[in-house]
């Protein structure tokens, strides 16, 4: 692992998909070029919406 992107989140259901989509595109481009390999971590601050589920759908590691 060369880098970790850590995103703090609390009830970010409305905004998280766009953020994670953008990050996924960049991470895949870097990985395809053999430049970097990274991980995506979303820190869920006890959200009452679907923040954690959305993060998992994008392949992020979710921690509370």
C-alpha positions, -999 to 999 in steps of 0.1 A, spaced: 0 0 0 15 33 -10 -12 56 2 -45 59 21 -72 83 14 -92 89 46 -126 106 45 -144 116 76 -182 114 72 -213 121 91 -247 118 73 -231 123 39 -255 101 19 -263 129 -5 -226 139 -12 -206 107 -7 -213 90 -41 -200 120 -61 -169 122 -39 -161 85 -41 -168 83 -78 -143 111 -84 -117 95 -62 -122 61 -77 -116 74 -112 -83 90 -101 -72 60 -82 -79 36 -111 -60 59 -135 -30 59 -112 -31 22 -107 -34 16 -144 -3 36 -150 15 15 -124 22 47 -104 5 41 -71 -17 16 -53 -39 30 -25 -68 23 -3 -99 43 5 -111 46 41 -143 63 52 -146 71 89 -183 71 97 -192 92 127 -223 72 136 -244 84 107 -281 79 108 -284 76 70 -269 52 45 -233 67 46 -216 35 56 -235 13 31 -227 37 2 -190 37 11 -190 -1 12 -207 -2 -23 -177 18 -36 -152 -7 -20 -141 16 8 -130 3 41 -155 17 66 -145 23 102 -165 39 130 
